[in-house]
Amino acid sequence: MGKIILRLDRMMVERKISLNELAERVGISNVNLSKIKNNKVTAIRFSTLAAICEVLDCEAGDILEYQKEE
């Protein structure tokens, strides 16, 4: 089975936004956002994903990527 890879780090670089600023604007802790950014989570709430997309002005597909199992 494949897996979902979070590409939040790439989008943050493109939008020139820091982890601290994004966490504050989304309304989650730096620790939780860091876990999302570094693919250390197994789930993410749609409300959190929507808030991230709102702040970064992007689509969920810009952050989520499906990777097939090799």
mmCIF file of the N, C-alpha and C atoms, coordinates in Angstrom:
data_MODEL
# 
_entry.id   MODEL 
# 
loop_
_atom_site.group_PDB 
_atom_site.id 
_atom_site.type_symbol 
_atom_site.label_atom_id 
_atom_site.label_alt_id 
_atom_site.label_comp_id 
_atom_site.label_asym_id 
_atom_site.label_entity_id 
_atom_site.label_seq_id 
_atom_site.pdbx_PDB_ins_code 
_atom_site.Cartn_x 
_atom_site.Cartn_y 
_atom_site.Cartn_z 
_atom_site.occupancy 
_atom_site.B_iso_or_equiv 
_atom_site.pdbx_formal_charge 
_atom_site.auth_seq_id 
_atom_site.auth_comp_id 
_atom_site.auth_asym_id 
_atom_site.auth_atom_id 
_atom_site.pdbx_PDB_model_num 
ATOM 1   N N  . MET A 1 1  ? 0.838   -1.178 0.000  1.00 0.00 ? 1  MET A N  1 
ATOM 2   C CA . MET A 1 1  ? 0.000   0.000  0.000  1.00 0.00 ? 1  MET A CA 1 
ATOM 3   C C  . MET A 1 1  ? 0.885   1.245  0.000  1.00 0.00 ? 1  MET A C  1 
ATOM 4   N N  . GLY A 1 2  ? 0.477   2.222  -0.742 1.00 0.00 ? 2  GLY A N  1 
ATOM 5   C CA . GLY A 1 2  ? 1.208   3.486  -0.806 1.00 0.00 ? 2  GLY A CA 1 
ATOM 6   C C  . GLY A 1 2  ? 0.995   4.308  0.455  1.00 0.00 ? 2  GLY A C  1 
ATOM 7   N N  . LYS A 1 3  ? 1.525   5.510  0.441  1.00 0.00 ? 3  LYS A N  1 
ATOM 8   C CA . LYS A 1 3  ? 1.373   6.382  1.605  1.00 0.00 ? 3  LYS A CA 1 
ATOM 9   C C  . LYS A 1 3  ? 1.229   7.826  1.163  1.00 0.00 ? 3  LYS A C  1 
ATOM 10  N N  . ILE A 1 4  ? 0.707   8.623  2.067  1.00 0.00 ? 4  ILE A N  1 
ATOM 11  C CA . ILE A 1 4  ? 0.538   10.052 1.833  1.00 0.00 ? 4  ILE A CA 1 
ATOM 12  C C  . ILE A 1 4  ? 1.734   10.780 2.442  1.00 0.00 ? 4  ILE A C  1 
ATOM 13  N N  . ILE A 1 5  ? 2.348   11.630 1.655  1.00 0.00 ? 5  ILE A N  1 
ATOM 14  C CA . ILE A 1 5  ? 3.484   12.424 2.092  1.00 0.00 ? 5  ILE A CA 1 
ATOM 15  C C  . ILE A 1 5  ? 3.013   13.879 2.209  1.00 0.00 ? 5  ILE A C  1 
ATOM 16  N N  . LEU A 1 6  ? 3.357   14.503 3.314  1.00 0.00 ? 6  LEU A N  1 
ATOM 17  C CA . LEU A 1 6  ? 3.024   15.917 3.502  1.00 0.00 ? 6  LEU A CA 1 
ATOM 18  C C  . LEU A 1 6  ? 4.172   16.766 2.982  1.00 0.00 ? 6  LEU A C  1 
ATOM 19  N N  . ARG A 1 7  ? 3.864   17.693 2.109  1.00 0.00 ? 7  ARG A N  1 
ATOM 20  C CA . ARG A 1 7  ? 4.861   18.583 1.516  1.00 0.00 ? 7  ARG A CA 1 
ATOM 21  C C  . ARG A 1 7  ? 4.710   20.013 2.044  1.00 0.00 ? 7  ARG A C  1 
ATOM 22  N N  . LEU A 1 8  ? 4.368   20.115 3.309  1.00 0.00 ? 8  LEU A N  1 
ATOM 23  C CA . LEU A 1 8  ? 4.158   21.425 3.925  1.00 0.00 ? 8  LEU A CA 1 
ATOM 24  C C  . LEU A 1 8  ? 5.439   22.245 3.911  1.00 0.00 ? 8  LEU A C  1 
ATOM 25  N N  . ASP A 1 9  ? 6.572   21.604 4.132  1.00 0.00 ? 9  ASP A N  1 
ATOM 26  C CA . ASP A 1 9  ? 7.845   22.332 4.157  1.00 0.00 ? 9  ASP A CA 1 
ATOM 27  C C  . ASP A 1 9  ? 8.102   23.054 2.846  1.00 0.00 ? 9  ASP A C  1 
ATOM 28  N N  . ARG A 1 10 ? 7.817   22.397 1.750  1.00 0.00 ? 10 ARG A N  1 
ATOM 29  C CA . ARG A 1 10 ? 8.012   22.996 0.419  1.00 0.00 ? 10 ARG A CA 1 
ATOM 30  C C  . ARG A 1 10 ? 7.107   24.206 0.224  1.00 0.00 ? 10 ARG A C  1 
ATOM 31  N N  . MET A 1 11 ? 5.852   24.068 0.642  1.00 0.00 ? 11 MET A N  1 
ATOM 32  C CA . MET A 1 11 ? 4.894   25.166 0.483  1.00 0.00 ? 11 MET A CA 1 
ATOM 33  C C  . MET A 1 11 ? 5.268   26.350 1.378  1.00 0.00 ? 11 MET A C  1 
ATOM 34  N N  . MET A 1 12 ? 5.786   26.061 2.564  1.00 0.00 ? 12 MET A N  1 
ATOM 35  C CA . MET A 1 12 ? 6.205   27.135 3.466  1.00 0.00 ? 12 MET A CA 1 
ATOM 36  C C  . MET A 1 12 ? 7.366   27.921 2.865  1.00 0.00 ? 12 MET A C  1 
ATOM 37  N N  . VAL A 1 13 ? 8.291   27.239 2.229  1.00 0.00 ? 13 VAL A N  1 
ATOM 38  C CA . VAL A 1 13 ? 9.419   27.921 1.577  1.00 0.00 ? 13 VAL A CA 1 
ATOM 39  C C  . VAL A 1 13 ? 8.903   28.792 0.429  1.00 0.00 ? 13 VAL A C  1 
ATOM 40  N N  . GLU A 1 14 ? 8.002   28.238 -0.382 1.00 0.00 ? 14 GLU A N  1 
ATOM 41  C CA . GLU A 1 14 ? 7.450   29.000 -1.505 1.00 0.00 ? 14 GLU A CA 1 
ATOM 42  C C  . GLU A 1 14 ? 6.724   30.257 -1.041 1.00 0.00 ? 14 GLU A C  1 
ATOM 43  N N  . ARG A 1 15 ? 6.027   30.138 0.090  1.00 0.00 ? 15 ARG A N  1 
ATOM 44  C CA . ARG A 1 15 ? 5.239   31.275 0.605  1.00 0.00 ? 15 ARG A CA 1 
ATOM 45  C C  . ARG A 1 15 ? 6.051   32.157 1.557  1.00 0.00 ? 15 ARG A C  1 
ATOM 46  N N  . LYS A 1 16 ? 7.293   31.758 1.814  1.00 0.00 ? 16 LYS A N  1 
ATOM 47  C CA . LYS A 1 16 ? 8.189   32.523 2.700  1.00 0.00 ? 16 LYS A CA 1 
ATOM 48  C C  . LYS A 1 16 ? 7.544   32.783 4.059  1.00 0.00 ? 16 LYS A C  1 
ATOM 49  N N  . ILE A 1 17 ? 7.111   31.715 4.709  1.00 0.00 ? 17 ILE A N  1 
ATOM 50  C CA . ILE A 1 17 ? 6.486   31.823 6.026  1.00 0.00 ? 17 ILE A CA 1 
ATOM 51  C C  . ILE A 1 17 ? 7.199   30.879 6.989  1.00 0.00 ? 17 ILE A C  1 
ATOM 52  N N  . SER A 1 18 ? 7.422   31.344 8.197  1.00 0.00 ? 18 SER A N  1 
ATOM 53  C CA . SER A 1 18 ? 8.122   30.537 9.200  1.00 0.00 ? 18 SER A CA 1 
ATOM 54  C C  . SER A 1 18 ? 7.149   29.591 9.907  1.00 0.00 ? 18 SER A C  1 
ATOM 55  N N  . LEU A 1 19 ? 7.712   28.605 10.546 1.00 0.00 ? 19 LEU A N  1 
ATOM 56  C CA . LEU A 1 19 ? 6.930   27.660 11.330 1.00 0.00 ? 19 LEU A CA 1 
ATOM 57  C C  . LEU A 1 19 ? 6.159   28.392 12.424 1.00 0.00 ? 19 LEU A C  1 
ATOM 58  N N  . ASN A 1 20 ? 6.827   29.298 13.119 1.00 0.00 ? 20 ASN A N  1 
ATOM 59  C CA . ASN A 1 20 ? 6.179   30.035 14.207 1.00 0.00 ? 20 ASN A CA 1 
ATOM 60  C C  . ASN A 1 20 ? 5.015   30.877 13.701 1.00 0.00 ? 20 ASN A C  1 
ATOM 61  N N  . GLU A 1 21 ? 5.213   31.576 12.597 1.00 0.00 ? 21 GLU A N  1 
ATOM 62  C CA . GLU A 1 21 ? 4.147   32.422 12.059 1.00 0.00 ? 21 GLU A CA 1 
ATOM 63  C C  . GLU A 1 21 ? 2.967   31.583 11.588 1.00 0.00 ? 21 GLU A C  1 
ATOM 64  N N  . LEU A 1 22 ? 3.251   30.491 10.882 1.00 0.00 ? 22 LEU A N  1 
ATOM 65  C CA . LEU A 1 22 ? 2.168   29.635 10.384 1.00 0.00 ? 22 LEU A CA 1 
ATOM 66  C C  . LEU A 1 22 ? 1.399   29.026 11.552 1.00 0.00 ? 22 LEU A C  1 
ATOM 67  N N  . ALA A 1 23 ? 2.102   28.536 12.555 1.00 0.00 ? 23 ALA A N  1 
ATOM 68  C CA . ALA A 1 23 ? 1.441   27.938 13.717 1.00 0.00 ? 23 ALA A CA 1 
ATOM 69  C C  . ALA A 1 23 ? 0.520   28.944 14.393 1.00 0.00 ? 23 ALA A C  1 
ATOM 70  N N  . GLU A 1 24 ? 1.000   30.158 14.555 1.00 0.00 ? 24 GLU A N  1 
ATOM 71  C CA . GLU A 1 24 ? 0.199   31.198 15.192 1.00 0.00 ? 24 GLU A CA 1 
ATOM 72  C C  . GLU A 1 24 ? -1.043  31.522 14.367 1.00 0.00 ? 24 GLU A C  1 
ATOM 73  N N  . ARG A 1 25 ? -0.865  31.660 13.063 1.00 0.00 ? 25 ARG A N  1 
ATOM 74  C CA . ARG A 1 25 ? -1.992  32.032 12.196 1.00 0.00 ? 25 ARG A CA 1 
ATOM 75  C C  . ARG A 1 25 ? -3.000  30.898 12.035 1.00 0.00 ? 25 ARG A C  1 
ATOM 76  N N  . VAL A 1 26 ? -2.531  29.646 12.104 1.00 0.00 ? 26 VAL A N  1 
ATOM 77  C CA . VAL A 1 26 ? -3.427  28.491 11.987 1.00 0.00 ? 26 VAL A CA 1 
ATOM 78  C C  . VAL A 1 26 ? -4.116  28.211 13.323 1.00 0.00 ? 26 VAL A C  1 
ATOM 79  N N  . GLY A 1 27 ? -3.415  28.521 14.417 1.00 0.00 ? 27 GLY A N  1 
ATOM 80  C CA . GLY A 1 27 ? -3.993  28.297 15.731 1.00 0.00 ? 27 GLY A CA 1 
ATOM 81  C C  . GLY A 1 27 ? -3.643  26.948 16.329 1.00 0.00 ? 27 GLY A C  1 
ATOM 82  N N  . ILE A 1 28 ? -2.473  26.417 15.981 1.00 0.00 ? 28 ILE A N  1 
ATOM 83  C CA . ILE A 1 28 ? -1.997  25.175 16.586 1.00 0.00 ? 28 ILE A CA 1 
ATOM 84  C C  . ILE A 1 28 ? -0.600  25.413 17.154 1.00 0.00 ? 28 ILE A C  1 
ATOM 85  N N  . SER A 1 29 ? -0.157  24.499 17.988 1.00 0.00 ? 29 SER A N  1 
ATOM 86  C CA . SER A 1 29 ? 1.149   24.670 18.623 1.00 0.00 ? 29 SER A CA 1 
ATOM 87  C C  . SER A 1 29 ? 2.284   24.459 17.617 1.00 0.00 ? 29 SER A C  1 
ATOM 88  N N  . ASN A 1 30 ? 3.417   25.062 17.924 1.00 0.00 ? 30 ASN A N  1 
ATOM 89  C CA . ASN A 1 30 ? 4.611   24.878 17.085 1.00 0.00 ? 30 ASN A CA 1 
ATOM 90  C C  . ASN A 1 30 ? 4.996   23.409 17.009 1.00 0.00 ? 30 ASN A C  1 
ATOM 91  N N  . VAL A 1 31 ? 4.866   22.705 18.135 1.00 0.00 ? 31 VAL A N  1 
ATOM 92  C CA . VAL A 1 31 ? 5.233   21.282 18.191 1.00 0.00 ? 31 VAL A CA 1 
ATOM 93  C C  . VAL A 1 31 ? 4.364   20.478 17.237 1.00 0.00 ? 31 VAL A C  1 
ATOM 94  N N  . ASN A 1 32 ? 3.054   20.697 17.268 1.00 0.00 ? 32 ASN A N  1 
ATOM 95  C CA . ASN A 1 32 ? 2.159   19.946 16.381 1.00 0.00 ? 32 ASN A CA 1 
ATOM 96  C C  . ASN A 1 32 ? 2.393   20.294 14.917 1.00 0.00 ? 32 ASN A C  1 
ATOM 97  N N  . LEU A 1 33 ? 2.606   21.565 14.628 1.00 0.00 ? 33 LEU A N  1 
ATOM 98  C CA . LEU A 1 33 ? 2.868   21.947 13.248 1.00 0.00 ? 33 LEU A CA 1 
ATOM 99  C C  . LEU A 1 33 ? 4.195   21.369 12.773 1.00 0.00 ? 33 LEU A C  1 
ATOM 100 N N  . SER A 1 34 ? 5.178   21.320 13.636 1.00 0.00 ? 34 SER A N  1 
ATOM 101 C CA . SER A 1 34 ? 6.469   20.730 13.290 1.00 0.00 ? 34 SER A CA 1 
ATOM 102 C C  . SER A 1 34 ? 6.317   19.247 12.954 1.00 0.00 ? 34 SER A C  1 
ATOM 103 N N  . LYS A 1 35 ? 5.476   18.545 13.702 1.00 0.00 ? 35 LYS A N  1 
ATOM 104 C CA . LYS A 1 35 ? 5.218   17.128 13.415 1.00 0.00 ? 35 LYS A CA 1 
ATOM 105 C C  . LYS A 1 35 ? 4.570   16.965 12.039 1.00 0.00 ? 35 LYS A C  1 
ATOM 106 N N  . ILE A 1 36 ? 3.636   17.850 11.715 1.00 0.00 ? 36 ILE A N  1 
ATOM 107 C CA . ILE A 1 36 ? 2.994   17.798 10.397 1.00 0.00 ? 36 ILE A CA 1 
ATOM 108 C C  . ILE A 1 36 ? 4.032   18.079 9.317  1.00 0.00 ? 36 ILE A C  1 
ATOM 109 N N  . LYS A 1 37 ? 4.815   19.115 9.510  1.00 0.00 ? 37 LYS A N  1 
ATOM 110 C CA . LYS A 1 37 ? 5.830   19.523 8.538  1.00 0.00 ? 37 LYS A CA 1 
ATOM 111 C C  . LYS A 1 37 ? 6.852   18.416 8.266  1.00 0.00 ? 37 LYS A C  1 
ATOM 112 N N  . ASN A 1 38 ? 7.180   17.657 9.297  1.00 0.00 ? 38 ASN A N  1 
ATOM 113 C CA . ASN A 1 38 ? 8.207   16.618 9.176  1.00 0.00 ? 38 ASN A CA 1 
ATOM 114 C C  . ASN A 1 38 ? 7.646   15.211 8.984  1.00 0.00 ? 38 ASN A C  1 
ATOM 115 N N  . ASN A 1 39 ? 6.375   15.118 8.592  1.00 0.00 ? 39 ASN A N  1 
ATOM 116 C CA . ASN A 1 39 ? 5.731   13.834 8.316  1.00 0.00 ? 39 ASN A CA 1 
ATOM 117 C C  . ASN A 1 39 ? 5.780   12.877 9.491  1.00 0.00 ? 39 ASN A C  1 
ATOM 118 N N  . LYS A 1 40 ? 5.600   13.393 10.690 1.00 0.00 ? 40 LYS A N  1 
ATOM 119 C CA . LYS A 1 40 ? 5.624   12.562 11.895 1.00 0.00 ? 40 LYS A CA 1 
ATOM 120 C C  . LYS A 1 40 ? 4.215   12.316 12.432 1.00 0.00 ? 40 LYS A C  1 
ATOM 121 N N  . VAL A 1 41 ? 3.199   12.496 11.595 1.00 0.00 ? 41 VAL A N  1 
ATOM 122 C CA . VAL A 1 41 ? 1.821   12.275 12.004 1.00 0.00 ? 41 VAL A CA 1 
ATOM 123 C C  . VAL A 1 41 ? 1.194   11.187 11.141 1.00 0.00 ? 41 VAL A C  1 
ATOM 124 N N  . THR A 1 42 ? 0.188   10.521 11.691 1.00 0.00 ? 42 THR A N  1 
ATOM 125 C CA . THR A 1 42 ? -0.527  9.511  10.921 1.00 0.00 ? 42 THR A CA 1 
ATOM 126 C C  . THR A 1 42 ? -1.900  10.002 10.501 1.00 0.00 ? 42 THR A C  1 
ATOM 127 N N  . ALA A 1 43 ? -2.299  11.167 11.020 1.00 0.00 ? 43 ALA A N  1 
ATOM 128 C CA . ALA A 1 43 ? -3.597  11.747 10.674 1.00 0.00 ? 43 ALA A CA 1 
ATOM 129 C C  . ALA A 1 43 ? -3.519  13.259 10.841 1.00 0.00 ? 43 ALA A C  1 
ATOM 130 N N  . ILE A 1 44 ? -4.401  13.941 10.112 1.00 0.00 ? 44 ILE A N  1 
ATOM 131 C CA . ILE A 1 44 ? -4.516  15.388 10.251 1.00 0.00 ? 44 ILE A CA 1 
ATOM 132 C C  . ILE A 1 44 ? -5.996  15.732 10.115 1.00 0.00 ? 44 ILE A C  1 
ATOM 133 N N  . ARG A 1 45 ? -6.480  16.585 10.987 1.00 0.00 ? 45 ARG A N  1 
ATOM 134 C CA . ARG A 1 45 ? -7.887  16.989 10.924 1.00 0.00 ? 45 ARG A CA 1 
ATOM 135 C C  . ARG A 1 45 ? -8.118  17.830 9.681  1.00 0.00 ? 45 ARG A C  1 
ATOM 136 N N  . PHE A 1 46 ? -9.281  17.642 9.077  1.00 0.00 ? 46 PHE A N  1 
ATOM 137 C CA . PHE A 1 46 ? -9.630  18.454 7.916  1.00 0.00 ? 46 PHE A CA 1 
ATOM 138 C C  . PHE A 1 46 ? -9.667  19.929 8.275  1.00 0.00 ? 46 PHE A C  1 
ATOM 139 N N  . SER A 1 47 ? -10.096 20.244 9.485  1.00 0.00 ? 47 SER A N  1 
ATOM 140 C CA . SER A 1 47 ? -10.159 21.653 9.887  1.00 0.00 ? 47 SER A CA 1 
ATOM 141 C C  . SER A 1 47 ? -8.751  22.251 9.955  1.00 0.00 ? 47 SER A C  1 
ATOM 142 N N  . THR A 1 48 ? -7.773  21.469 10.412 1.00 0.00 ? 48 THR A N  1 
ATOM 143 C CA . THR A 1 48 ? -6.390  21.938 10.449 1.00 0.00 ? 48 THR A CA 1 
ATOM 144 C C  . THR A 1 48 ? -5.853  22.097 9.044  1.00 0.00 ? 48 THR A C  1 
ATOM 145 N N  . LEU A 1 49 ? -6.115  21.121 8.186  1.00 0.00 ? 49 LEU A N  1 
ATOM 146 C CA . LEU A 1 49 ? -5.673  21.192 6.794  1.00 0.00 ? 49 LEU A CA 1 
ATOM 147 C C  . LEU A 1 49 ? -6.295  22.396 6.098  1.00 0.00 ? 49 LEU A C  1 
ATOM 148 N N  . ALA A 1 50 ? -7.577  22.637 6.343  1.00 0.00 ? 50 ALA A N  1 
ATOM 149 C CA . ALA A 1 50 ? -8.262  23.783 5.737  1.00 0.00 ? 50 ALA A CA 1 
ATOM 150 C C  . ALA A 1 50 ? -7.650  25.098 6.213  1.00 0.00 ? 50 ALA A C  1 
ATOM 151 N N  . ALA A 1 51 ? -7.326  25.178 7.498  1.00 0.00 ? 51 ALA A N  1 
ATOM 152 C CA . ALA A 1 51 ? -6.725  26.403 8.037  1.00 0.00 ? 51 ALA A CA 1 
ATOM 153 C C  . ALA A 1 51 ? -5.347  26.644 7.440  1.00 0.00 ? 51 ALA A C  1 
ATOM 154 N N  . ILE A 1 52 ? -4.560  25.581 7.284  1.00 0.00 ? 52 ILE A N  1 
ATOM 155 C CA . ILE A 1 52 ? -3.236  25.699 6.664  1.00 0.00 ? 52 ILE A CA 1 
ATOM 156 C C  . ILE A 1 52 ? -3.378  26.181 5.223  1.00 0.00 ? 52 ILE A C  1 
ATOM 157 N N  . CYS A 1 53 ? -4.312  25.594 4.492  1.00 0.00 ? 53 CYS A N  1 
ATOM 158 C CA . CYS A 1 53 ? -4.534  25.998 3.097  1.00 0.00 ? 53 CYS A CA 1 
ATOM 159 C C  . CYS A 1 53 ? -4.997  27.451 3.012  1.00 0.00 ? 53 CYS A C  1 
ATOM 160 N N  . GLU A 1 54 ? -5.818  27.871 3.951  1.00 0.00 ? 54 GLU A N  1 
ATOM 161 C CA . GLU A 1 54 ? -6.302  29.258 3.972  1.00 0.00 ? 54 GLU A CA 1 
ATOM 162 C C  . GLU A 1 54 ? -5.128  30.221 4.157  1.00 0.00 ? 54 GLU A C  1 
ATOM 163 N N  . VAL A 1 55 ? -4.277  29.936 5.132  1.00 0.00 ? 55 VAL A N  1 
ATOM 164 C CA . VAL A 1 55 ? -3.148  30.823 5.416  1.00 0.00 ? 55 VAL A CA 1 
ATOM 165 C C  . VAL A 1 55 ? -2.140  30.824 4.268  1.00 0.00 ? 55 VAL A C  1 
ATOM 166 N N  . LEU A 1 56 ? -1.874  29.647 3.700  1.00 0.00 ? 56 LEU A N  1 
ATOM 167 C CA . LEU A 1 56 ? -0.874  29.552 2.631  1.00 0.00 ? 56 LEU A CA 1 
ATOM 168 C C  . LEU A 1 56 ? -1.445  29.846 1.246  1.00 0.00 ? 56 LEU A C  1 
ATOM 169 N N  . ASP A 1 57 ? -2.764  30.066 1.161  1.00 0.00 ? 57 ASP A N  1 
ATOM 170 C CA . ASP A 1 57 ? -3.442  30.328 -0.110 1.00 0.00 ? 57 ASP A CA 1 
ATOM 171 C C  . ASP A 1 57 ? -3.098  29.242 -1.127 1.00 0.00 ? 57 ASP A C  1 
ATOM 172 N N  . CYS A 1 58 ? -3.423  27.995 -0.742 1.00 0.00 ? 58 CYS A N  1 
ATOM 173 C CA . CYS A 1 58 ? -3.131  26.861 -1.621 1.00 0.00 ? 58 CYS A CA 1 
ATOM 174 C C  . CYS A 1 58 ? -4.249  25.833 -1.519 1.00 0.00 ? 58 CYS A C  1 
ATOM 175 N N  . GLU A 1 59 ? -4.151  24.794 -2.311 1.00 0.00 ? 59 GLU A N  1 
ATOM 176 C CA . GLU A 1 59 ? -5.088  23.681 -2.289 1.00 0.00 ? 59 GLU A CA 1 
ATOM 177 C C  . GLU A 1 59 ? -4.490  22.547 -1.457 1.00 0.00 ? 59 GLU A C  1 
ATOM 178 N N  . ALA A 1 60 ? -5.340  21.681 -0.938 1.00 0.00 ? 60 ALA A N  1 
ATOM 179 C CA . ALA A 1 60 ? -4.860  20.531 -0.163 1.00 0.00 ? 60 ALA A CA 1 
ATOM 180 C C  . ALA A 1 60 ? -3.890  19.684 -0.991 1.00 0.00 ? 60 ALA A C  1 
ATOM 181 N N  . GLY A 1 61 ? -4.147  19.581 -2.294 1.00 0.00 ? 61 GLY A N  1 
ATOM 182 C CA . GLY A 1 61 ? -3.276  18.819 -3.178 1.00 0.00 ? 61 GLY A CA 1 
ATOM 183 C C  . GLY A 1 61 ? -1.881  19.412 -3.334 1.00 0.00 ? 61 GLY A C  1 
ATOM 184 N N  . ASP A 1 62 ? -1.719  20.664 -2.967 1.00 0.00 ? 62 ASP A N  1 
ATOM 185 C CA . ASP A 1 62 ? -0.391  21.276 -2.995 1.00 0.00 ? 62 ASP A CA 1 
ATOM 186 C C  . ASP A 1 62 ? 0.459   20.802 -1.822 1.00 0.00 ? 62 ASP A C  1 
ATOM 187 N N  . ILE A 1 63 ? -0.204  20.307 -0.783 1.00 0.00 ? 63 ILE A N  1 
ATOM 188 C CA . ILE A 1 63 ? 0.475   19.883 0.436  1.00 0.00 ? 63 ILE A CA 1 
ATOM 189 C C  . ILE A 1 63 ? 0.548   18.367 0.540  1.00 0.00 ? 63 ILE A C  1 
ATOM 190 N N  . LEU A 1 64 ? -0.479  17.680 0.057  1.00 0.00 ? 64 LEU A N  1 
ATOM 191 C CA . LEU A 1 64 ? -0.558  16.225 0.152  1.00 0.00 ? 64 LEU A CA 1 
ATOM 192 C C  . LEU A 1 64 ? -0.102  15.578 -1.149 1.00 0.00 ? 64 LEU A C  1 
ATOM 193 N N  . GLU A 1 65 ? 0.691   14.530 -1.022 1.00 0.00 ? 65 GLU A N  1 
ATOM 194 C CA . GLU A 1 65 ? 1.178   13.814 -2.200 1.00 0.00 ? 65 GLU A CA 1 
ATOM 195 C C  . GLU A 1 65 ? 1.073   12.317 -1.939 1.00 0.00 ? 65 GLU A C  1 
ATOM 196 N N  . TYR A 1 66 ? 0.543   11.565 -2.897 1.00 0.00 ? 66 TYR A N  1 
ATOM 197 C CA . TYR A 1 66 ? 0.448   10.114 -2.776 1.00 0.00 ? 66 TYR A CA 1 
ATOM 198 C C  . TYR A 1 66 ? 1.700   9.484  -3.363 1.00 0.00 ? 66 TYR A C  1 
ATOM 199 N N  . GLN A 1 67 ? 2.317   8.601  -2.598 1.00 0.00 ? 67 GLN A N  1 
ATOM 200 C CA . GLN A 1 67 ? 3.523   7.923  -3.048 1.00 0.00 ? 67 GLN A CA 1 
ATOM 201 C C  . GLN A 1 67 ? 3.230   6.427  -3.100 1.00 0.00 ? 67 GLN A C  1 
ATOM 202 N N  . LYS A 1 68 ? 3.350   5.833  -4.287 1.00 0.00 ? 68 LYS A N  1 
ATOM 203 C CA . LYS A 1 68 ? 3.110   4.405  -4.446 1.00 0.00 ? 68 LYS A CA 1 
ATOM 204 C C  . LYS A 1 68 ? 4.200   3.603  -3.766 1.00 0.00 ? 68 LYS A C  1 
ATOM 205 N N  . GLU A 1 69 ? 3.792   2.427  -3.293 1.00 0.00 ? 69 GLU A N  1 
ATOM 206 C CA . GLU A 1 69 ? 4.782   1.539  -2.684 1.00 0.00 ? 69 GLU A CA 1 
ATOM 207 C C  . GLU A 1 69 ? 5.648   0.950  -3.787 1.00 0.00 ? 69 GLU A C  1 
ATOM 208 N N  . GLU A 1 70 ? 6.925   0.859  -3.523 1.00 0.00 ? 70 GLU A N  1 
ATOM 209 C CA . GLU A 1 70 ? 7.849   0.354  -4.549 1.00 0.00 ? 70 GLU A CA 1 
ATOM 210 C C  . GLU A 1 70 ? 8.011   -1.143 -4.491 1.00 0.00 ? 70 GLU A C  1 
# 
